[in-house]
Amino acid sequence: MLLVATPVAALVTATALPVAMHMAQANQAAPTTQAQPQNNFTAITEIGVTAPMSGRAVLAAEGFDYSLRQYFAGTAKNLDYRFDISTRFNNSIFDAQGNLLPNSSFGSDDSTQLDAFGSANIYLSKTERLQFAFRTVQQFDRVNVVPDEDLLQTPGRQQAWGIRRRVTVRNTDPPGTASTDLSIGYTNDNVAGSVVLLSSYYSQLRYVERSLLDDRNGFFDGIIRTGSGSELIGGQLQVETPLLNRVRLRWGADYEHQAKNALQLEFFNEQIYDLSNGQVAQKTSEATYVPPYELESLGVFASADWQINDRLQLSGGIRHNWLQLQIDDYIPLYDSDFNRYNGTAIAGGALQFNDLLFNASLVYKLTPTLQLYAQFSQDFFIPDYGFSILSYPPRDFSIDPALTLFQPQKVNYYQIGLQGNWRQVQASLSAFYNESSLGAAYTALPSGGVELVRAPQRNYGIEAAIDWQPSTNWQLGGTLSYSFGENDVNQDGNYLALSSYEIFPIKLSAYIENQTLPNWRNRLQLSQVNNRNAGFQAGSDPLPIDGYTVVNFSSTLNIGQGELTLDIQNLLNEQYQTVNSQLDGFTDETLNLPARGRTVSLTYRIRW
């Protein structure tokens, strides 16, 4: 069970760290030999502004956002490079009625964002090259708007609205998120006739929650917030060898190590908070809510691609995965009865698992413009543990691989589809079915929070897309995404629908685009999310999910070397709630947030 101060869906996403166990074939194809670059240079500058246009908040000064981006790309004799730096200054947001919305834990409102990316390819010879890439993303959050607690006194279930109150946090880190990603690769297109790729990567994530939870009369009995982080390092060696004229063998190995930091609960001084009318939060102590743990994966793989003829291609592969979960000794904060834990430290341990995985695929060209494909693959990974057995261990708990919650998840994936590419029409249609004898799915609890359920699970659905260009000036198309998931919690053959945290409702989208003048184009796009009652009827959702429709409009005018773009998001100013907001807000009205109302953005982009 999970009981935290954050929106459940956001925290599940932010803290779930399954080892990235690649499927048996999941190794990117080796790139073909590329010509060395010629001298060239490109620069693009963008500047933009976004303003609210909803209800009472039309052009409200406190709702303006600003953005700036600078892009450089160039080539030299043996080098090509790219740098992309952008920043955004975000202010408050409003719903469709013009109501001020409170700052959410993982939202981008009332924040400053910095995103810097750089990459370079160094050509050592006609067949050898080095690749480097770096990216860092920083978001510095401010607490300027908090939920108006008067809504808690209003009868019935209310949508949240905010009031302006700046909160200063002392004796601890300011709220925000930070991530860093590094990668380096080496490619040789001719090592005894084979293509060799060697790559490594590093990733770091840190977040400190923005929202404070005043839970003095609740489960945590205090004013709290959370913070955590993770590190990941990995590498891969892949060799692609031609065996025959139409057969290529791909083989290699990969390794990944992931360290998940402890999820910390920070407690704040209640007297200072009250005397400042909630404007000063001074940290007094902290406690570990979820202990740290490490996940490792080692895999060796081999696969072959056979181009039988111009119409038929077969592929197949095999992979052996070794997994390890390492947990050190720790003292939990609560026990399985949700009381403060008062026992001895729980002994840590290392759990090891391994399995053999297979994959196969077929691609057949029915005509020069239409192809049929079918594929089977397997995945083997360790699901997230943090908000289940580690947080609330039962009596006499031990790190035991025999426990169901510690078992890895093995998934079989099946997919079949059609892809067509005609002169004026491009279309695709696919169906998928996934099954696992021991799935892992989060289920919402009526009392709040979520529970990780391990049970037989199956997911299936269809996806379709079509694009049509009836003339040189017109484009239109749409997509359909339908998925369904269910598990057998009691293992009695009675499968029930999964939560909407796991299964998104049916989604439709459509667009129409017109090149109105040679230098002016316009696009109208509609997205519709349908109702979903299956989770509620099965007891995995606390309420039926209401669907919604959002229309966006974009218009771009070329002006000299630049272009001016007008974007109107939520054109019809629809008052709606996202799926996760509906779920999170069921037991906590302060999280029952409507979506952002209509906004208008102007962006000028110039290439020089």
C-alpha positions as CSV (number, residue, x, y, z in Angstrom):
1,M,0.0,0.0,0.0
2,L,1.1,3.6,-0.7
3,L,0.2,6.5,1.5
4,V,2.1,9.7,0.4
5,A,1.8,13.4,0.0
6,T,2.1,13.3,-3.8
7,P,-0.3,12.6,-6.6
8,V,-0.1,8.8,-6.8
9,A,0.2,8.6,-10.6
10,A,3.1,11.0,-10.7
11,L,5.0,9.4,-7.8
12,V,4.5,5.9,-9.2
13,T,6.1,7.1,-12.4
14,A,8.9,9.0,-10.7
15,T,10.0,6.2,-8.4
16,A,9.3,3.0,-10.3
17,L,12.7,1.9,-11.5
18,P,12.4,-1.4,-13.4
19,V,15.8,-2.5,-14.8
20,A,15.7,-1.8,-18.5
21,M,15.8,-5.5,-19.5
22,H,15.9,-5.4,-23.3
23,M,13.8,-7.9,-25.1
24,A,15.6,-10.7,-26.9
25,Q,16.0,-8.7,-30.0
26,A,16.2,-5.3,-28.4
27,N,19.4,-4.1,-29.8
28,Q,19.5,-1.3,-32.3
29,A,20.6,-2.2,-35.8
30,A,24.2,-1.2,-36.7
31,P,24.3,2.1,-38.7
32,T,25.6,1.9,-42.2
33,T,28.8,3.7,-43.2
34,Q,28.3,7.4,-43.6
35,A,30.2,10.0,-45.6
36,Q,32.4,12.3,-43.6
37,P,30.9,15.8,-43.1
38,Q,31.6,18.8,-45.2
39,N,32.0,22.3,-43.7
40,N,28.6,23.7,-42.8
41,F,27.0,25.8,-40.0
42,T,23.4,26.4,-39.0
43,A,21.9,28.4,-36.2
44,I,18.3,28.8,-35.1
45,T,17.0,31.2,-32.5
46,E,13.5,31.0,-31.0
47,I,11.6,33.3,-28.6
48,G,8.1,32.7,-27.4
49,V,5.4,33.9,-25.1
50,T,2.3,32.2,-23.8
51,A,-0.8,33.9,-22.2
52,P,-4.0,32.6,-20.6
53,M,-7.2,33.2,-22.5
54,S,-9.8,31.6,-20.3
55,G,-12.7,32.8,-18.2
56,R,-11.8,35.6,-15.8
57,A,-8.1,35.2,-16.5
58,V,-7.9,36.6,-20.1
59,L,-4.3,38.0,-20.5
60,A,-3.8,37.8,-16.7
61,A,-0.2,39.1,-16.1
62,E,0.6,36.4,-13.6
63,G,-0.2,33.8,-16.2
64,F,2.4,34.7,-18.9
65,D,5.1,32.2,-19.7
66,Y,8.3,33.1,-21.7
67,S,10.7,30.9,-23.6
68,L,14.0,31.3,-25.3
69,R,16.0,28.7,-27.4
70,Q,19.3,28.8,-29.2
71,Y,20.4,26.0,-31.5
72,F,23.8,25.5,-33.3
73,A,24.8,22.8,-35.6
74,G,27.9,22.5,-37.7
75,T,30.3,20.3,-39.5
76,A,34.0,20.4,-40.1
77,K,36.5,18.1,-41.8
78,N,36.2,15.2,-39.3
79,L,33.6,16.5,-37.0
80,D,29.9,17.3,-36.8
81,Y,28.3,18.8,-33.7
82,R,25.0,20.0,-32.3
83,F,24.1,22.2,-29.3
84,D,20.6,23.0,-28.2
85,I,20.0,25.3,-25.2
86,S,16.6,26.5,-24.0
87,T,15.0,28.1,-21.0
88,R,11.4,28.7,-19.9
89,F,10.1,31.1,-17.3
90,N,6.7,29.7,-16.3
91,N,4.1,31.5,-14.2
92,S,0.8,30.4,-12.7
93,I,-1.9,28.6,-14.6
94,F,-5.7,28.9,-14.8
95,D,-8.5,26.5,-15.6
96,A,-11.2,27.1,-18.3
97,Q,-13.3,29.2,-15.9
98,G,-10.3,31.4,-15.0
99,N,-9.8,29.9,-11.6
100,L,-6.2,30.0,-10.3
101,L,-4.8,26.4,-10.0
102,P,-2.5,25.4,-7.1
103,N,1.0,24.4,-7.8
104,S,1.3,20.6,-8.2
105,S,4.2,18.5,-7.2
106,F,5.3,17.5,-10.7
107,G,3.9,20.4,-12.7
108,S,5.8,23.0,-14.6
109,D,3.8,26.0,-13.5
110,D,5.6,28.7,-11.4
111,S,9.0,27.3,-12.3
112,T,12.2,28.1,-14.3
113,Q,13.4,25.4,-16.7
114,L,16.8,25.0,-18.3
115,D,17.5,22.3,-20.9
116,A,20.9,21.9,-22.5
117,F,21.9,19.3,-25.0
118,G,25.1,18.7,-27.0
119,S,26.3,15.9,-29.3
120,A,29.3,15.3,-31.5
121,N,30.5,12.7,-34.0
122,I,34.2,12.5,-34.6
123,Y,35.2,10.6,-37.7
124,L,38.5,8.8,-37.0
125,S,38.6,7.3,-40.5
126,K,36.3,6.2,-43.3
127,T,35.1,3.3,-41.1
128,E,35.6,4.5,-37.5
129,R,33.8,7.2,-35.5
130,L,33.2,8.3,-32.0
131,Q,29.8,9.6,-30.7
132,F,29.3,11.8,-27.7
133,A,26.1,13.1,-26.2
134,F,25.2,15.1,-23.1
135,R,21.9,16.5,-21.8
136,T,21.0,18.2,-18.5
137,V,17.5,19.3,-17.6
138,Q,16.9,21.5,-14.5
139,Q,13.6,22.7,-13.1
140,F,13.6,25.1,-10.2
141,D,10.1,25.2,-8.6
142,R,8.5,27.9,-6.7
143,V,5.5,27.6,-4.3
144,N,3.4,30.6,-5.1
145,V,-0.1,29.1,-5.1
146,V,-1.6,26.6,-2.6
147,P,-5.0,24.9,-2.5
148,D,-7.8,27.0,-1.0
149,E,-8.8,24.9,2.0
150,D,-12.3,26.4,1.9
151,L,-13.1,23.8,-0.7
152,L,-12.7,21.1,1.9
153,Q,-15.7,22.7,3.8
154,T,-17.9,22.7,0.7
155,P,-20.3,19.8,0.5
156,G,-19.7,17.3,-2.3
157,R,-16.6,16.5,-4.3
158,Q,-15.1,19.8,-5.5
159,Q,-12.5,20.6,-8.1
160,A,-9.5,22.3,-6.5
161,W,-8.7,26.0,-6.9
162,G,-5.8,28.0,-5.5
163,I,-5.0,31.1,-3.5
164,R,-1.8,33.1,-3.7
165,R,0.6,32.3,-0.9
166,R,4.4,32.1,-1.3
167,V,6.0,29.4,0.8
168,T,9.7,29.5,1.7
169,V,11.4,26.3,2.6
170,R,14.3,26.4,5.1
171,N,17.0,24.0,6.2
172,T,16.6,21.8,3.2
173,D,16.9,21.7,-0.6
174,P,14.5,23.9,-2.6
175,P,11.9,21.9,-4.7
176,G,12.6,20.9,-8.2
177,T,14.0,18.2,-10.5
178,A,17.3,17.7,-12.1
179,S,18.5,15.0,-14.6
180,T,21.8,14.4,-16.4
181,D,22.4,12.0,-19.2
182,L,25.8,11.1,-20.8
183,S,26.6,8.7,-23.5
184,I,29.7,7.7,-25.5
185,G,29.9,5.3,-28.4
186,Y,32.4,3.8,-30.8
187,T,31.5,2.4,-34.2
188,N,33.8,0.5,-36.7
189,D,32.1,-0.5,-39.9
190,N,34.7,-3.0,-41.0
191,V,36.3,-5.3,-38.4
192,A,37.1,-8.4,-40.4
193,G,33.9,-7.7,-42.4
194,S,31.8,-7.0,-39.4
195,V,30.3,-3.8,-37.9
196,V,31.2,-3.3,-34.3
197,L,29.4,-1.0,-31.9
198,L,30.5,-0.2,-28.4
199,S,28.5,2.1,-26.2
200,S,28.1,3.2,-22.6
201,Y,25.8,5.6,-20.8
202,Y,25.2,7.3,-17.5
203,S,22.0,8.9,-16.1
204,Q,21.2,10.7,-12.9
205,L,17.9,11.9,-11.6
206,R,17.0,13.9,-8.5
207,Y,13.7,15.3,-7.4
208,V,12.5,17.2,-4.3
209,E,8.7,17.4,-4.1
210,R,7.1,20.9,-4.2
211,S,3.8,20.2,-2.4
212,L,3.6,20.1,1.4
213,L,1.1,17.8,3.0
214,D,-0.4,19.0,6.3
215,D,-1.2,15.6,7.7
216,R,-1.2,16.5,11.4
217,N,-4.4,14.6,12.1
218,G,-3.7,11.9,9.5
219,F,-1.5,8.9,8.9
220,F,1.9,10.7,9.0
221,D,0.9,13.0,11.9
222,G,2.9,16.0,10.6
223,I,3.7,18.4,7.8
224,I,5.7,16.5,5.3
225,R,7.1,16.3,1.8
226,T,9.2,13.7,-0.1
227,G,12.4,13.5,-2.1
228,S,14.5,10.9,-3.9
229,G,16.7,10.1,-6.8
230,S,18.5,7.5,-8.8
231,E,21.6,6.7,-10.8
232,L,22.0,4.4,-13.8
233,I,25.1,3.2,-15.7
234,G,25.3,0.7,-18.5
235,G,27.0,-0.4,-21.7
236,Q,26.6,-2.6,-24.7
237,L,28.8,-4.4,-27.2
238,Q,27.2,-5.4,-30.5
239,V,28.6,-7.0,-33.6
240,E,26.8,-7.4,-36.9
241,T,28.3,-10.0,-39.2
242,P,27.2,-10.9,-42.7
243,L,26.9,-14.7,-43.0
244,L,25.5,-15.2,-46.5
245,N,24.3,-12.8,-49.2
246,R,21.0,-12.3,-47.5
247,V,21.7,-13.3,-43.9
248,R,23.1,-11.1,-41.2
249,L,24.0,-12.2,-37.6
250,R,23.8,-9.7,-34.7
251,W,25.3,-10.7,-31.4
252,G,26.8,-9.2,-28.3
253,A,26.3,-8.4,-24.6
254,D,25.0,-5.6,-22.4
255,Y,25.1,-4.6,-18.7
256,E,23.1,-2.2,-16.6
257,H,23.3,-1.1,-13.0
258,Q,20.6,1.0,-11.4
259,A,20.8,2.5,-7.9
260,K,17.6,3.8,-6.4
261,N,18.1,6.3,-3.6
262,A,16.0,6.1,-0.5
263,L,12.6,7.9,-0.6
264,Q,12.9,10.4,2.3
265,L,10.1,11.9,4.3
266,E,10.9,15.4,5.5
267,F,9.1,16.8,8.6
268,F,8.6,20.5,9.1
269,N,8.1,22.7,12.3
270,E,4.4,23.0,12.9
271,Q,4.6,26.1,15.2
272,I,6.7,28.1,12.7
273,Y,4.4,27.0,9.9
274,D,1.3,28.2,11.8
275,L,2.7,31.5,13.0
276,S,3.7,32.4,9.5
277,N,0.3,31.5,8.1
278,G,1.8,28.7,6.1
279,Q,4.4,30.9,4.4
280,V,7.6,29.4,6.1
281,A,8.3,25.7,6.2
282,Q,11.4,24.9,8.3
283,K,12.6,21.3,8.2
284,T,13.2,19.7,11.6
285,S,13.8,16.0,10.8
286,E,13.6,13.3,8.1
287,A,13.0,9.6,8.0
288,T,13.4,6.9,5.3
289,Y,10.1,5.9,3.9
290,V,11.4,3.5,1.2
291,P,14.9,2.0,1.6
292,P,17.5,2.3,-1.2
293,Y,18.1,-0.7,-3.4
294,E,20.1,-1.7,-6.5
295,L,19.1,-3.5,-9.6
296,E,21.6,-5.2,-12.1
297,S,21.1,-6.8,-15.4
298,L,23.5,-8.7,-17.6
299,G,22.5,-10.1,-20.9
300,V,24.0,-12.0,-23.9
301,F,22.2,-12.2,-27.2
302,A,22.3,-13.4,-30.7
303,S,19.8,-12.8,-33.6
304,A,19.7,-13.3,-37.3
305,D,18.0,-11.4,-40.1
306,W,17.3,-13.4,-43.3
307,Q,16.1,-11.5,-46.4
308,I,14.7,-14.5,-48.2
309,N,13.7,-12.5,-51.3
310,D,12.5,-9.0,-52.1
311,R,9.2,-9.7,-50.5
312,L,9.9,-11.8,-47.4
313,Q,12.1,-11.2,-44.4
314,L,12.5,-13.5,-41.3
315,S,14.2,-12.6,-38.1
316,G,14.8,-14.5,-34.9
317,G,16.9,-14.3,-31.8
318,I,17.7,-15.6,-28.4
319,R,18.8,-13.8,-25.2
320,H,19.9,-14.9,-21.7
321,N,19.2,-12.5,-18.9
322,W,20.7,-12.4,-15.4
323,L,19.1,-10.1,-12.9
324,Q,20.1,-9.2,-9.3
325,L,18.3,-7.2,-6.7
326,Q,20.5,-5.9,-3.8
327,I,18.9,-4.5,-0.6
328,D,21.0,-3.5,2.4
329,D,19.9,-3.9,6.1
330,Y,17.2,-1.3,6.9
331,I,14.7,-0.3,9.5
332,P,11.2,0.4,8.1
333,L,9.2,3.3,9.2
334,Y,5.9,1.4,9.4
335,D,4.8,-2.2,9.6
336,S,2.1,-4.1,7.7
337,D,-0.5,-2.9,10.1
338,F,0.4,0.7,9.3
339,N,1.8,1.3,12.8
340,R,5.2,2.7,13.6
341,Y,7.8,-0.1,13.3
342,N,9.5,-1.0,16.6
343,G,11.3,-4.2,15.7
344,T,14.9,-5.0,14.9
345,A,16.6,-4.1,11.6
346,I,15.6,-6.2,8.6
347,A,18.5,-8.1,7.2
348,G,19.3,-7.2,3.6
349,G,20.3,-9.6,0.9
350,A,20.9,-10.2,-2.8
351,L,18.3,-12.0,-5.0
352,Q,19.4,-13.4,-8.3
353,F,17.2,-14.6,-11.2
354,N,17.9,-15.6,-14.8
355,D,15.9,-16.7,-17.8
356,L,16.1,-17.5,-21.5
357,L,14.2,-15.3,-23.9
358,F,13.2,-15.7,-27.5
359,N,12.0,-13.5,-30.3
360,A,10.9,-14.0,-33.9
361,S,9.4,-11.7,-36.6
362,L,8.2,-11.9,-40.2
363,V,7.7,-9.1,-42.7
364,Y,6.0,-9.9,-46.0
365,K,5.3,-7.4,-48.8
366,L,1.9,-8.1,-50.1
367,T,2.4,-5.5,-52.8
368,P,5.1,-2.9,-53.4
369,T,3.1,-0.5,-51.2
370,L,1.5,-2.8,-48.6
371,Q,3.3,-5.1,-46.1
372,L,2.2,-7.5,-43.4
373,Y,4.2,-8.1,-40.3
374,A,4.0,-10.4,-37.3
375,Q,6.3,-10.6,-34.3
376,F,6.8,-12.4,-31.0
377,S,9.2,-11.2,-28.2
378,Q,9.8,-11.7,-24.5
379,D,10.9,-9.4,-21.7
380,F,12.2,-10.3,-18.2
381,F,12.6,-7.6,-15.6
382,I,12.2,-6.8,-11.9
383,P,9.2,-4.6,-11.1
384,D,9.3,-1.8,-8.6
385,Y,9.3,-2.8,-4.9
386,G,9.4,0.5,-3.1
387,F,5.7,1.1,-2.3
388,S,4.8,-2.4,-1.5
389,I,6.5,-4.9,0.7
390,L,9.6,-2.9,1.6
391,S,7.6,0.1,3.0
392,Y,5.2,-1.9,5.1
393,P,6.8,-5.3,5.9
394,P,4.9,-8.0,7.6
395,R,6.0,-9.6,10.9
396,D,9.1,-11.8,10.5
397,F,9.8,-10.4,7.0
398,S,13.0,-11.3,5.2
399,I,14.5,-10.7,1.8
400,D,13.4,-14.0,0.3
401,P,13.3,-14.8,-3.5
402,A,10.4,-17.2,-2.8
403,L,8.1,-14.3,-1.9
404,T,5.7,-13.5,-4.8
405,L,6.4,-9.7,-4.6
406,F,10.1,-10.3,-5.2
407,Q,9.6,-12.5,-8.3
408,P,10.6,-11.0,-11.6
409,Q,8.1,-10.5,-14.3
410,K,8.3,-12.3,-17.6
411,V,6.1,-11.0,-20.4
412,N,5.2,-12.5,-23.8
413,Y,4.4,-10.0,-26.5
414,Y,2.5,-10.8,-29.7
415,Q,1.8,-8.3,-32.5
416,I,0.4,-8.4,-36.0
417,G,-0.2,-5.5,-38.3
418,L,-0.4,-4.0,-41.8
419,Q,1.5,-1.0,-43.1
420,G,0.6,0.8,-46.3
421,N,2.4,3.6,-48.1
422,W,0.7,4.8,-51.2
423,R,1.1,8.0,-53.2
424,Q,-1.4,10.1,-51.3
425,V,-2.3,7.8,-48.3
426,Q,-0.2,6.3,-45.5
427,A,-2.0,3.9,-43.1
428,S,-1.2,1.3,-40.4
429,L,-3.3,-1.1,-38.4
430,S,-1.9,-3.4,-35.6
431,A,-3.2,-5.6,-32.9
432,F,-1.3,-6.7,-29.8
433,Y,-1.6,-9.2,-27.0
434,N,0.7,-9.4,-24.0
435,E,0.6,-11.9,-21.2
436,S,2.4,-12.7,-18.0
437,S,1.9,-15.5,-15.5
438,L,2.9,-13.0,-12.7
439,G,2.1,-9.5,-13.7
440,A,2.6,-6.3,-11.7
441,A,-0.1,-3.6,-11.7
442,Y,-1.0,-0.8,-9.4
443,T,-4.6,-0.7,-8.1
444,A,-6.2,2.3,-6.5
445,L,-7.5,1.8,-2.9
446,P,-10.8,3.4,-1.8
447,S,-9.0,4.9,1.3
448,G,-6.4,6.6,-0.9
449,G,-3.0,5.5,-2.3
450,V,-2.3,2.4,-4.4
451,E,-1.4,-1.2,-4.0
452,L,1.0,-3.2,-6.1
453,V,-0.8,-6.4,-7.2
454,R,1.2,-9.5,-8.5
455,A,-1.1,-11.8,-10.4
456,P,-1.6,-13.4,-13.8
457,Q,-2.1,-10.5,-16.2
458,R,-3.0,-9.9,-19.9
459,N,-3.1,-6.8,-22.0
460,Y,-4.4,-6.4,-25.5
461,G,-5.6,-3.8,-28.0
462,I,-5.5,-2.3,-31.4
463,E,-3.8,0.8,-32.9
464,A,-4.6,2.5,-36.2
465,A,-3.4,5.5,-38.0
466,I,-4.1,7.1,-41.4
467,D,-2.8,10.2,-43.2
468,W,-4.2,11.5,-46.5
469,Q,-3.0,14.2,-48.8
470,P,-5.9,14.8,-51.2
471,S,-4.0,17.6,-52.9
472,T,-0.7,19.5,-52.5
473,N,-2.3,22.0,-50.1
474,W,-4.3,19.7,-47.9
475,Q,-3.4,17.0,-45.3
476,L,-5.7,15.2,-42.9
477,G,-5.6,12.1,-40.8
478,G,-6.2,10.5,-37.5
479,T,-5.3,7.8,-35.0
480,L,-7.1,5.3,-32.8
481,S,-5.6,3.7,-29.7
482,Y,-7.6,1.1,-27.8
483,S,-6.2,-1.1,-25.0
484,F,-7.6,-3.3,-22.4
485,G,-5.9,-5.0,-19.4
486,E,-7.0,-7.4,-16.8
487,N,-5.5,-9.6,-14.1
488,D,-6.6,-12.7,-12.0
489,V,-6.1,-11.4,-8.5
490,N,-7.6,-14.6,-6.8
491,Q,-6.0,-16.9,-9.4
492,D,-9.4,-18.6,-10.0
493,G,-9.6,-17.9,-13.7
494,N,-11.8,-14.8,-13.2
495,Y,-9.9,-11.9,-14.8
496,L,-11.0,-8.3,-13.8
497,A,-10.1,-5.0,-15.5
498,L,-6.9,-3.2,-14.4
499,S,-6.9,0.3,-13.0
500,S,-6.8,3.4,-15.2
501,Y,-3.4,4.1,-13.8
502,E,-2.4,1.1,-16.0
503,I,-4.8,1.2,-18.9
504,F,-5.6,4.4,-20.6
505,P,-9.2,4.9,-22.0
506,I,-9.8,4.7,-25.8
507,K,-8.2,7.7,-27.4
508,L,-9.0,9.2,-30.8
509,S,-7.2,12.0,-32.6
510,A,-7.8,13.8,-35.9
511,Y,-6.2,16.7,-37.7
512,I,-6.6,18.8,-40.9
513,E,-3.8,20.9,-42.3
514,N,-3.9,23.5,-45.1
515,Q,-1.2,25.3,-46.9
516,T,-3.4,28.4,-47.3
517,L,-0.7,30.5,-49.0
518,P,2.8,29.6,-50.1
519,N,4.1,31.2,-46.9
520,W,1.2,30.4,-44.6
521,R,-0.1,27.1,-43.2
522,N,-2.8,26.2,-40.7
523,R,-3.5,23.1,-38.7
524,L,-6.5,22.1,-36.5
525,Q,-6.2,19.0,-34.3
526,L,-8.7,17.2,-32.1
527,S,-8.0,14.7,-29.3
528,Q,-10.7,12.7,-27.6
529,V,-10.4,10.5,-24.5
530,N,-13.4,8.3,-24.0
531,N,-15.1,7.4,-20.7
532,R,-13.8,4.3,-18.9
533,N,-16.0,2.4,-16.5
534,A,-14.2,-1.0,-16.6
535,G,-11.8,-0.3,-13.8
536,F,-14.5,1.1,-11.5
537,Q,-16.8,-1.9,-12.2
538,A,-13.9,-4.3,-11.3
539,G,-13.0,-2.4,-8.1
540,S,-9.5,-1.3,-9.3
541,D,-10.6,2.3,-9.8
542,P,-12.3,4.3,-7.1
543,L,-14.6,6.1,-9.6
544,P,-15.7,5.9,-13.3
545,I,-13.4,7.9,-15.6
546,D,-15.0,10.8,-17.5
547,G,-13.8,11.4,-21.0
548,Y,-13.0,14.7,-22.6
549,T,-12.3,16.4,-25.9
550,V,-9.6,19.0,-26.6
551,V,-9.1,21.0,-29.8
552,N,-5.8,22.8,-30.6
553,F,-5.1,25.2,-33.4
554,S,-1.7,26.2,-35.0
555,S,-0.9,28.8,-37.7
556,T,2.5,29.5,-39.1
557,L,3.5,32.4,-41.3
558,N,6.9,32.5,-43.0
559,I,8.5,35.9,-42.7
560,G,11.9,36.3,-44.5
561,Q,14.4,33.9,-42.9
562,G,12.1,33.3,-40.0
563,E,8.6,32.1,-39.1
564,L,5.9,33.3,-36.7
565,T,3.7,30.6,-35.1
566,L,0.4,31.1,-33.3
567,D,-0.7,28.2,-31.1
568,I,-4.0,28.1,-29.4
569,Q,-4.2,25.2,-26.9
570,N,-7.6,24.0,-25.7
571,L,-9.2,26.2,-28.4
572,L,-12.8,25.6,-27.1
573,N,-11.8,26.3,-23.5
574,E,-12.9,22.9,-22.3
575,Q,-13.2,22.4,-18.5
576,Y,-12.0,18.9,-18.0
577,Q,-9.7,16.7,-15.8
578,T,-7.0,14.3,-17.0
579,V,-7.4,10.7,-16.1
580,N,-4.7,10.8,-13.4
581,S,-6.2,14.0,-11.8
582,Q,-9.6,12.2,-11.5
583,L,-8.0,9.3,-9.8
584,D,-5.7,11.3,-7.5
585,G,-8.4,13.7,-6.5
586,F,-10.9,11.0,-5.4
587,T,-9.7,10.9,-1.8
588,D,-7.9,14.3,-1.7
589,E,-9.8,17.2,-3.1
590,T,-6.7,19.4,-3.1
591,L,-5.4,17.0,-5.9
592,N,-8.7,17.1,-7.8
593,L,-7.2,19.5,-10.3
594,P,-8.9,20.6,-13.6
595,A,-6.7,20.9,-16.6
596,R,-5.3,24.2,-18.0
597,G,-7.8,26.4,-19.8
598,R,-7.3,28.0,-23.2
599,T,-3.9,29.6,-23.8
600,V,-2.4,31.5,-26.7
601,S,1.3,31.3,-27.7
602,L,3.4,33.3,-30.1
603,T,6.8,32.0,-31.2
604,Y,9.2,33.6,-33.6
605,R,11.9,31.3,-35.1
606,I,14.7,32.5,-37.3
607,R,17.4,30.5,-39.0
608,W,20.7,32.3,-39.6
